[in-house]
Amino acid sequence: MSKIKLTRLTVVGLRFYIRDNVWVNNINLGDEVSVIKEPDNQYDKYAMAVYHSDNKIGYISKNENKFCDEGIYKITMKQGLSSPVIMMIQKRIEEVKNEN
């Protein structure tokens, strides 16, 4: 039997990384983003950067970054028009359990 779990994470720092309003308008709900560890980050050894295409758009919140995995996530919420201040991403994780 397989169990499906959804992981929902908050992306922060969007104001610092997204400066081009035209580019911001190209970020849509359902778009895929990559979450990548940054172990050499001078501010947070658990830092997880978030990329849309090849552009860094922010980081996973410090409250959540110790508990998330690298991988591909989908944008599920974007608040704000030309400069989003809150974004949520979600990943579907399938846990397979063998029953003997």
MMTF fields as JSON, N, C-alpha, C and O atoms, coordinates in Angstrom:
{
  "mmtfVersion": "1.0.0",
  "mmtfProducer": "UNKNOWN",
  "numBonds": 399,
  "numAtoms": 400,
  "numGroups": 100,
  "numChains": 1,
  "numModels": 1,
  "chainsPerModel": [1],
  "groupsPerChain": [100],
  "chainIdList": ["A"],
  "bondAtomList": [4, 2, 8, 6, 12, 10, 16, 14, 20, 18, 24, 22, 28, 26, 32, 30, 36, 34, 40, 38, 44, 42, 48, 46, 52, 50, 56, 54, 60, 58, 64, 62, 68, 66, 72, 70, 76, 74, 80, 78, 84, 82, 88, 86, 92, 90, 96, 94, 100, 98, 104, 102, 108, 106, 112, 110, 116, 114, 120, 118, 124, 122, 128, 126, 132, 130, 136, 134, 140, 138, 144, 142, 148, 146, 152, 150, 156, 154, 160, 158, 164, 162, 168, 166, 172, 170, 176, 174, 180, 178, 184, 182, 188, 186, 192, 190, 196, 194, 200, 198, 204, 202, 208, 206, 212, 210, 216, 214, 220, 218, 224, 222, 228, 226, 232, 230, 236, 234, 240, 238, 244, 242, 248, 246, 252, 250, 256, 254, 260, 258, 264, 262, 268, 266, 272, 270, 276, 274, 280, 278, 284, 282, 288, 286, 292, 290, 296, 294, 300, 298, 304, 302, 308, 306, 312, 310, 316, 314, 320, 318, 324, 322, 328, 326, 332, 330, 336, 334, 340, 338, 344, 342, 348, 346, 352, 350, 356, 354, 360, 358, 364, 362, 368, 366, 372, 370, 376, 374, 380, 378, 384, 382, 388, 386, 392, 390, 396, 394],
  "bondOrderList": [1, 1, 1, 1, 1, 1, 1, 1, 1, 1, 1, 1, 1, 1, 1, 1, 1, 1, 1, 1, 1, 1, 1, 1, 1, 1, 1, 1, 1, 1, 1, 1, 1, 1, 1, 1, 1, 1, 1, 1, 1, 1, 1, 1, 1, 1, 1, 1, 1, 1, 1, 1, 1, 1, 1, 1, 1, 1, 1, 1, 1, 1, 1, 1, 1, 1, 1, 1, 1, 1, 1, 1, 1, 1, 1, 1, 1, 1, 1, 1, 1, 1, 1, 1, 1, 1, 1, 1, 1, 1, 1, 1, 1, 1, 1, 1, 1, 1, 1],
  "groupList": [{"groupName": "MET", "atomNameList": ["N", "CA", "C", "O"], "elementList": ["N", "C", "C", "O"], "formalChargeList": [0, 0, 0, 0], "bondAtomList": [1, 0, 2, 1, 3, 2], "bondOrderList": [1, 1, 2], "singleLetterCode": "M", "chemCompType": "L-PEPTIDE LINKING"}, {"groupName": "SER", "atomNameList": ["N", "CA", "C", "O"], "elementList": ["N", "C", "C", "O"], "formalChargeList": [0, 0, 0, 0], "bondAtomList": [1, 0, 2, 1, 3, 2], "bondOrderList": [1, 1, 2], "singleLetterCode": "S", "chemCompType": "L-PEPTIDE LINKING"}, {"groupName": "LYS", "atomNameList": ["N", "CA", "C", "O"], "elementList": ["N", "C", "C", "O"], "formalChargeList": [0, 0, 0, 0], "bondAtomList": [1, 0, 2, 1, 3, 2], "bondOrderList": [1, 1, 2], "singleLetterCode": "K", "chemCompType": "L-PEPTIDE LINKING"}, {"groupName": "ILE", "atomNameList": ["N", "CA", "C", "O"], "elementList": ["N", "C", "C", "O"], "formalChargeList": [0, 0, 0, 0], "bondAtomList": [1, 0, 2, 1, 3, 2], "bondOrderList": [1, 1, 2], "singleLetterCode": "I", "chemCompType": "L-PEPTIDE LINKING"}, {"groupName": "LEU", "atomNameList": ["N", "CA", "C", "O"], "elementList": ["N", "C", "C", "O"], "formalChargeList": [0, 0, 0, 0], "bondAtomList": [1, 0, 2, 1, 3, 2], "bondOrderList": [1, 1, 2], "singleLetterCode": "L", "chemCompType": "L-PEPTIDE LINKING"}, {"groupName": "THR", "atomNameList": ["N", "CA", "C", "O"], "elementList": ["N", "C", "C", "O"], "formalChargeList": [0, 0, 0, 0], "bondAtomList": [1, 0, 2, 1, 3, 2], "bondOrderList": [1, 1, 2], "singleLetterCode": "T", "chemCompType": "L-PEPTIDE LINKING"}, {"groupName": "ARG", "atomNameList": ["N", "CA", "C", "O"], "elementList": ["N", "C", "C", "O"], "formalChargeList": [0, 0, 0, 0], "bondAtomList": [1, 0, 2, 1, 3, 2], "bondOrderList": [1, 1, 2], "singleLetterCode": "R", "chemCompType": "L-PEPTIDE LINKING"}, {"groupName": "VAL", "atomNameList": ["N", "CA", "C", "O"], "elementList": ["N", "C", "C", "O"], "formalChargeList": [0, 0, 0, 0], "bondAtomList": [1, 0, 2, 1, 3, 2], "bondOrderList": [1, 1, 2], "singleLetterCode": "V", "chemCompType": "L-PEPTIDE LINKING"}, {"groupName": "GLY", "atomNameList": ["N", "CA", "C", "O"], "elementList": ["N", "C", "C", "O"], "formalChargeList": [0, 0, 0, 0], "bondAtomList": [1, 0, 2, 1, 3, 2], "bondOrderList": [1, 1, 2], "singleLetterCode": "G", "chemCompType": "PEPTIDE LINKING"}, {"groupName": "PHE", "atomNameList": ["N", "CA", "C", "O"], "elementList": ["N", "C", "C", "O"], "formalChargeList": [0, 0, 0, 0], "bondAtomList": [1, 0, 2, 1, 3, 2], "bondOrderList": [1, 1, 2], "singleLetterCode": "F", "chemCompType": "L-PEPTIDE LINKING"}, {"groupName": "TYR", "atomNameList": ["N", "CA", "C", "O"], "elementList": ["N", "C", "C", "O"], "formalChargeList": [0, 0, 0, 0], "bondAtomList": [1, 0, 2, 1, 3, 2], "bondOrderList": [1, 1, 2], "singleLetterCode": "Y", "chemCompType": "L-PEPTIDE LINKING"}, {"groupName": "ASP", "atomNameList": ["N", "CA", "C", "O"], "elementList": ["N", "C", "C", "O"], "formalChargeList": [0, 0, 0, 0], "bondAtomList": [1, 0, 2, 1, 3, 2], "bondOrderList": [1, 1, 2], "singleLetterCode": "D", "chemCompType": "L-PEPTIDE LINKING"}, {"groupName": "ASN", "atomNameList": ["N", "CA", "C", "O"], "elementList": ["N", "C", "C", "O"], "formalChargeList": [0, 0, 0, 0], "bondAtomList": [1, 0, 2, 1, 3, 2], "bondOrderList": [1, 1, 2], "singleLetterCode": "N", "chemCompType": "L-PEPTIDE LINKING"}, {"groupName": "TRP", "atomNameList": ["N", "CA", "C", "O"], "elementList": ["N", "C", "C", "O"], "formalChargeList": [0, 0, 0, 0], "bondAtomList": [1, 0, 2, 1, 3, 2], "bondOrderList": [1, 1, 2], "singleLetterCode": "W", "chemCompType": "L-PEPTIDE LINKING"}, {"groupName": "GLU", "atomNameList": ["N", "CA", "C", "O"], "elementList": ["N", "C", "C", "O"], "formalChargeList": [0, 0, 0, 0], "bondAtomList": [1, 0, 2, 1, 3, 2], "bondOrderList": [1, 1, 2], "singleLetterCode": "E", "chemCompType": "L-PEPTIDE LINKING"}, {"groupName": "PRO", "atomNameList": ["N", "CA", "C", "O"], "elementList": ["N", "C", "C", "O"], "formalChargeList": [0, 0, 0, 0], "bondAtomList": [1, 0, 2, 1, 3, 2], "bondOrderList": [1, 1, 2], "singleLetterCode": "P", "chemCompType": "L-PEPTIDE LINKING"}, {"groupName": "GLN", "atomNameList": ["N", "CA", "C", "O"], "elementList": ["N", "C", "C", "O"], "formalChargeList": [0, 0, 0, 0], "bondAtomList": [1, 0, 2, 1, 3, 2], "bondOrderList": [1, 1, 2], "singleLetterCode": "Q", "chemCompType": "L-PEPTIDE LINKING"}, {"groupName": "ALA", "atomNameList": ["N", "CA", "C", "O"], "elementList": ["N", "C", "C", "O"], "formalChargeList": [0, 0, 0, 0], "bondAtomList": [1, 0, 2, 1, 3, 2], "bondOrderList": [1, 1, 2], "singleLetterCode": "A", "chemCompType": "L-PEPTIDE LINKING"}, {"groupName": "HIS", "atomNameList": ["N", "CA", "C", "O"], "elementList": ["N", "C", "C", "O"], "formalChargeList": [0, 0, 0, 0], "bondAtomList": [1, 0, 2, 1, 3, 2], "bondOrderList": [1, 1, 2], "singleLetterCode": "H", "chemCompType": "L-PEPTIDE LINKING"}, {"groupName": "CYS", "atomNameList": ["N", "CA", "C", "O"], "elementList": ["N", "C", "C", "O"], "formalChargeList": [0, 0, 0, 0], "bondAtomList": [1, 0, 2, 1, 3, 2], "bondOrderList": [1, 1, 2], "singleLetterCode": "C", "chemCompType": "L-PEPTIDE LINKING"}],
  "groupTypeList": [0, 1, 2, 3, 2, 4, 5, 6, 4, 5, 7, 7, 8, 4, 6, 9, 10, 3, 6, 11, 12, 7, 13, 7, 12, 12, 3, 12, 4, 8, 11, 14, 7, 1, 7, 3, 2, 14, 15, 11, 12, 16, 10, 11, 2, 10, 17, 0, 17, 7, 10, 18, 1, 11, 12, 2, 3, 8, 10, 3, 1, 2, 12, 14, 12, 2, 9, 19, 11, 14, 8, 3, 10, 2, 3, 5, 0, 2, 16, 8, 4, 1, 1, 15, 7, 3, 0, 0, 3, 16, 2, 6, 3, 14, 14, 7, 2, 12, 14, 12],
  "groupIdList": [1, 2, 3, 4, 5, 6, 7, 8, 9, 10, 11, 12, 13, 14, 15, 16, 17, 18, 19, 20, 21, 22, 23, 24, 25, 26, 27, 28, 29, 30, 31, 32, 33, 34, 35, 36, 37, 38, 39, 40, 41, 42, 43, 44, 45, 46, 47, 48, 49, 50, 51, 52, 53, 54, 55, 56, 57, 58, 59, 60, 61, 62, 63, 64, 65, 66, 67, 68, 69, 70, 71, 72, 73, 74, 75, 76, 77, 78, 79, 80, 81, 82, 83, 84, 85, 86, 87, 88, 89, 90, 91, 92, 93, 94, 95, 96, 97, 98, 99, 100],
  "secStructList": [7, 3, 3, 3, 3, 3, 3, 3, 3, 3, 3, 3, 7, 2, 2, 2, 2, 7, 7, 7, 2, 2, 2, 2, 6, 6, 7, 7, 6, 6, 7, 3, 3, 3, 3, 3, 3, 7, 6, 6, 7, 1, 1, 7, 6, 6, 7, 3, 3, 3, 3, 3, 6, 6, 3, 3, 3, 3, 3, 3, 7, 6, 6, 6, 4, 4, 4, 7, 7, 1, 3, 3, 3, 3, 3, 3, 3, 3, 3, 7, 1, 1, 1, 7, 1, 3, 3, 3, 3, 3, 3, 3, 3, 3, 3, 3, 7, 7, 7, 7],
  "xCoordList": [0.849, 0.0, 0.894, 1.907, 0.527, 1.315, 0.51, -0.71, 1.21, 0.594, 1.108, 2.306, 0.208, 0.605, 0.586, -0.388, 1.682, 1.821, 2.175, 2.984, 1.582, 1.901, 2.748, 2.408, 3.843, 4.697, 4.502, 4.716, 4.098, 3.854, 4.878, 5.052, 5.556, 6.631, 6.425, 5.778, 6.988, 6.898, 8.205, 9.287, 8.095, 9.261, 9.339, 8.361, 10.51, 10.713, 11.829, 12.555, 11.953, 13.019, 12.724, 13.614, 11.481, 11.13, 11.432, 11.839, 11.24, 11.478, 12.936, 13.229, 13.837, 15.265, 15.726, 16.69, 15.049, 15.502, 14.688, 15.185, 13.447, 12.598, 12.448, 11.68, 13.185, 13.144, 12.492, 12.025, 12.463, 11.929, 10.442, 10.102, 9.56, 8.122, 7.62, 6.683, 8.223, 7.811, 8.085, 7.246, 9.251, 9.603, 8.69, 8.297, 8.344, 7.446, 6.115, 5.551, 5.617, 4.334, 4.388, 3.342, 5.574, 5.725, 5.786, 5.93, 5.682, 5.622, 4.153, 3.408, 3.743, 2.323, 2.08, 2.975, 0.859, 0.467, 0.647, 0.309, 1.169, 1.405, 2.788, 3.208, 3.512, 4.879, 5.757, 5.543, 6.743, 7.694, 8.859, 9.319, 9.33, 10.529, 11.445, 10.987, 12.733, 13.718, 14.157, 14.399, 14.261, 14.756, 16.113, 16.235, 17.141, 18.528, 19.219, 19.125, 19.909, 20.651, 21.777, 22.378, 22.058, 23.2, 23.981, 23.911, 24.719, 25.402, 26.479, 26.858, 26.98, 28.018, 27.442, 28.194, 26.139, 25.49, 25.993, 25.928, 26.49, 27.098, 26.087, 26.468, 24.796, 23.791, 23.01, 22.478, 22.942, 22.135, 22.691, 22.632, 23.225, 23.832, 22.789, 23.146, 21.509, 20.435, 19.733, 18.678, 20.296, 19.648, 19.269, 20.035, 18.042, 17.52, 17.031, 16.008, 17.759, 17.406, 16.306, 16.205, 15.486, 14.393, 14.649, 14.879, 14.606, 14.859, 13.64, 13.03, 13.295, 12.278, 13.041, 13.648, 13.019, 13.903, 15.332, 15.692, 16.139, 17.51, 17.666, 18.79, 16.564, 16.599, 16.287, 15.259, 17.19, 16.908, 15.816, 15.919, 14.756, 13.65, 13.487, 12.68, 14.223, 14.12, 14.651, 15.415, 14.236, 14.668, 13.474, 12.461, 13.6, 12.617, 12.771, 13.889, 11.663, 11.662, 12.561, 12.615, 13.274, 14.149, 13.388, 13.968, 12.106, 11.304, 11.053, 10.687, 11.252, 10.919, 12.109, 12.035, 13.21, 14.273, 15.015, 15.609, 14.996, 15.682, 14.928, 15.482, 13.668, 12.808, 12.399, 11.555, 12.975, 12.558, 13.678, 14.839, 13.299, 14.227, 14.449, 13.608, 15.605, 15.823, 14.838, 14.343, 14.561, 13.69, 12.862, 13.086, 11.896, 11.009, 9.685, 9.083, 9.248, 8.004, 7.137, 7.626, 5.867, 4.969, 4.477, 4.239, 4.328, 3.816, 2.314, 1.567, 1.882, 0.468, -0.207, -1.436, 0.573, -0.015, 0.987, 2.177, 0.503, 1.334, 0.502, -0.532, 0.935, 0.199, 0.955, 2.146, 0.297, 0.927, 0.849, 0.76, 0.881, 0.762, 2.113, 2.619, 2.704, 3.974, 5.172, 6.265, 4.991, 6.098, 5.554, 5.225, 5.456, 4.858, 5.657, 6.888, 4.952, 5.625, 5.494, 6.269, 4.533, 4.36, 4.169, 3.413, 4.855, 4.656, 4.703, 5.56, 3.798, 3.801, 4.111, 3.646, 4.904, 5.185, 4.825, 4.766, 4.592, 4.111, 4.77, 5.055, 5.005, 5.6, 4.785, 4.393, 4.538, 3.816, 4.849, 5.721, 4.738, 5.684, 4.911, 3.918, 5.367, 4.731, 5.61, 6.777, 5.041, 5.754, 5.217, 4.027, 6.085, 5.663, 5.978, 7.113, 4.973, 5.143, 4.847, 3.793, 5.782, 5.57, 4.795, 5.118, 3.785, 3.029, 3.332, 3.087, 3.848, 4.183, 3.225, 3.341],
  "yCoordList": [-1.178, 0.0, 1.24, 1.276, 2.244, 3.476, 4.581, 4.66, 5.415, 6.532, 7.816, 7.949, 8.762, 10.029, 11.122, 11.283, 11.869, 12.959, 14.224, 14.176, 15.342, 16.614, 17.445, 17.604, 17.968, 18.85, 20.257, 20.525, 21.155, 22.547, 23.42, 23.312, 24.283, 25.117, 26.582, 26.897, 27.468, 28.909, 29.406, 29.102, 30.173, 30.786, 32.23, 32.974, 32.615, 33.965, 34.665, 34.033, 35.983, 36.756, 37.122, 37.568, 36.939, 37.216, 38.654, 38.9, 39.596, 41.02, 41.29, 42.19, 40.521, 40.736, 40.136, 40.615, 39.098, 38.391, 38.708, 38.571, 39.13, 39.42, 40.925, 41.541, 41.51, 42.966, 43.387, 44.518, 42.49, 42.793, 42.42, 41.238, 43.419, 43.158, 42.333, 41.551, 42.491, 41.698, 40.226, 39.371, 39.934, 38.547, 37.983, 36.819, 38.779, 38.338, 37.89, 36.889, 38.614, 38.265, 36.951, 36.402, 36.442, 35.153, 33.988, 32.844, 34.242, 33.184, 32.908, 33.791, 31.677, 31.339, 30.18, 29.38, 30.102, 28.957, 27.697, 27.676, 26.671, 25.414, 25.307, 24.213, 26.428, 26.376, 25.534, 25.473, 24.888, 24.12, 24.991, 25.853, 24.756, 25.411, 24.332, 23.266, 24.615, 23.691, 24.187, 25.379, 23.272, 23.59, 22.917, 21.703, 23.726, 23.241, 23.68, 24.84, 22.75, 23.058, 24.037, 24.011, 24.898, 25.813, 25.651, 26.524, 24.56, 24.29, 25.306, 25.413, 26.054, 27.05, 28.446, 29.42, 28.556, 29.849, 30.43, 29.765, 31.656, 32.264, 32.641, 32.852, 32.731, 33.146, 31.984, 32.1, 30.867, 29.743, 28.446, 28.233, 27.59, 26.346, 25.373, 24.405, 25.619, 24.772, 25.416, 24.942, 26.471, 27.236, 26.351, 25.494, 26.598, 25.901, 26.969, 27.61, 27.16, 28.172, 27.65, 26.45, 28.575, 28.237, 28.922, 30.131, 28.139, 28.648, 28.433, 27.363, 29.46, 29.375, 29.534, 30.578, 28.521, 28.451, 28.504, 27.683, 29.437, 29.556, 30.724, 31.105, 31.299, 32.489, 32.152, 31.546, 32.555, 32.39, 33.379, 34.572, 32.865, 33.746, 33.866, 34.674, 33.093, 33.189, 31.957, 31.181, 31.789, 30.668, 30.072, 30.74, 28.816, 28.202, 28.869, 29.121, 29.149, 29.778, 29.028, 27.798, 29.786, 29.164, 28.226, 27.279, 28.472, 27.61, 26.239, 25.288, 26.147, 24.921, 24.256, 23.075, 24.989, 24.475, 23.254, 22.505, 23.041, 21.871, 20.584, 19.49, 20.718, 19.554, 19.283, 18.421, 19.997, 19.777, 19.125, 19.11, 18.598, 17.915, 18.732, 19.541, 18.504, 19.079, 18.428, 17.33, 19.107, 18.501, 19.524, 20.731, 19.005, 19.828, 19.993, 19.016, 21.233, 21.566, 22.366, 22.84, 22.516, 23.348, 24.524, 24.4, 25.672, 26.863, 26.682, 26.449, 26.792, 26.607, 27.882, 27.959, 28.879, 30.151, 31.268, 31.125, 32.368, 33.548, 34.744, 35.015, 35.463, 36.643, 37.884, 38.013, 38.771, 39.982, 39.996, 38.943, 41.172, 41.26, 41.45, 40.529, 42.613, 42.85, 42.439, 42.259, 42.29, 41.888, 40.983, 41.463, 39.681, 38.799, 38.797, 38.789, 38.805, 38.762, 37.393, 37.055, 36.602, 35.26, 34.296, 34.574, 33.175, 32.127, 30.797, 30.589, 29.91, 28.566, 27.596, 27.767, 26.574, 25.537, 24.197, 24.063, 23.234, 21.951, 20.824, 20.964, 19.725, 18.554, 17.337, 17.19, 16.479, 15.231, 14.149, 13.894, 13.528, 12.478, 11.175, 11.109, 10.154, 8.859, 7.969, 7.733, 7.491, 6.566, 5.171, 4.907, 4.299, 2.942, 2.062, 2.028, 1.348, 0.45, -0.962, -1.231, -1.856, -3.257, -3.951, -3.839, -4.659, -5.456, -6.915, -7.42, -7.581, -9.006, -9.852, -11.077],
  "zCoordList": [0.0, 0.0, 0.0, 0.699, -0.771, -0.764, -0.104, -0.246, 0.606, 1.318, 0.678, 0.428, 0.41, -0.216, 0.839, 1.575, 0.898, 1.861, 1.088, 0.162, 1.454, 0.818, 1.77, 2.942, 1.262, 2.042, 1.522, 0.34, 2.4, 2.014, 2.724, 3.938, 1.978, 2.519, 2.14, 1.141, 2.959, 2.715, 2.114, 2.616, 1.035, 0.399, 0.902, 0.834, 1.404, 1.929, 1.15, 0.384, 1.358, 0.711, -0.72, -1.444, -1.142, -2.539, -2.943, -4.079, -2.042, -2.371, -2.728, -3.516, -2.157, -2.402, -3.723, -4.321, -4.178, -5.38, -6.617, -7.734, -6.441, -7.599, -7.71, -6.971, -8.636, -8.801, -10.113, -10.245, -11.064, -12.382, -12.418, -12.475, -12.385, -12.341, -13.515, -13.359, -14.685, -15.839, -15.561, -15.844, -15.011, -14.703, -13.62, -13.698, -12.617, -11.547, -12.124, -11.683, -13.093, -13.692, -14.464, -14.811, -14.737, -15.412, -14.437, -14.868, -13.134, -12.128, -11.871, -11.445, -12.134, -12.033, -11.086, -10.812, -10.593, -9.787, -10.622, -11.805, -10.017, -10.724, -11.342, -11.718, -11.457, -11.984, -11.073, -9.862, -11.67, -10.882, -10.45, -11.199, -9.237, -8.717, -8.16, -7.751, -8.147, -7.589, -6.229, -6.041, -5.284, -3.951, -3.818, -3.979, -3.52, -3.497, -2.214, -1.816, -1.574, -0.344, -0.628, -1.702, 0.339, 0.292, 1.597, 2.463, 1.754, 3.024, 3.382, 4.548, 2.399, 2.657, 2.885, 2.937, 3.019, 3.249, 4.568, 5.602, 4.539, 5.729, 6.801, 7.953, 6.447, 7.418, 8.027, 9.131, 7.306, 7.773, 7.185, 5.974, 8.04, 7.538, 6.984, 6.314, 7.256, 6.735, 5.533, 5.113, 4.985, 3.914, 2.729, 2.288, 2.228, 1.051, 0.077, 0.318, -1.019, -2.01, -2.928, -3.183, -3.417, -4.329, -5.665, -5.717, -6.752, -8.102, -8.993, -8.985, -9.758, -10.808, -12.106, -12.342, -12.946, -14.116, -13.572, -12.729, -14.029, -13.521, -12.566, -12.239, -12.114, -11.274, -9.821, -9.518, -8.924, -7.504, -7.127, -7.41, -6.477, -6.109, -4.604, -4.143, -3.826, -2.378, -1.689, -2.263, -0.45, 0.388, 1.114, 1.32, 1.497, 2.377, 3.745, 4.195, 4.392, 5.707, 6.687, 6.673, 7.55, 8.562, 9.482, 10.014, 9.677, 10.531, 9.898, 10.588, 8.584, 7.862, 7.178, 6.84, 6.964, 6.101, 6.652, 5.876, 7.943, 8.507, 8.207, 8.319, 7.825, 7.663, 6.229, 5.987, 5.27, 3.879, 3.072, 3.48, 1.936, 1.04, -0.216, -0.609, -0.843, -2.159, -3.119, -2.865, -4.215, -5.216, -5.959, -5.865, -6.701, -7.508, -6.76, -6.314, -6.632, -5.955, -6.923, -7.948, -6.606, -7.415, -6.585, -5.384, -7.249, -6.573, -6.361, -7.312, -5.107, -4.795, -4.311, -4.29, -3.922, -3.516, -3.768, -3.484, -4.298, -4.521, -4.114, -4.725, -3.095, -2.635, -3.044, -2.758, -3.691, -4.188, -5.699, -6.33, -6.277, -7.724, -8.38, -9.021, -8.237, -8.918, -8.078, -8.614, -6.795, -5.928, -4.826, -3.742, -5.089, -4.093, -2.796, -2.81, -1.695, -0.41, 0.229, 1.124, -0.21, 0.325, -0.839, -1.77, -0.777, -1.764, -1.029, -0.169, -1.359, -0.799, -1.93, -3.057, -1.614, -2.59, -1.966, -0.744, -2.801, -2.309, -3.09, -4.279, -2.424, -3.054, -2.657, -1.5, -3.61, -3.354, -3.101, -3.931, -1.96, -1.587, -1.441, -0.716, -2.126, -1.986, -1.132, -1.444, -0.072, 0.802, 0.526, 0.699, 0.106, -0.194, 0.987, 1.463, 1.463, 2.582, 2.114, 1.538, 2.365, 2.015, 3.105, 4.288, 2.704, 3.665, 3.414, 2.319, 4.386, 4.235, 5.023, 5.024]
}
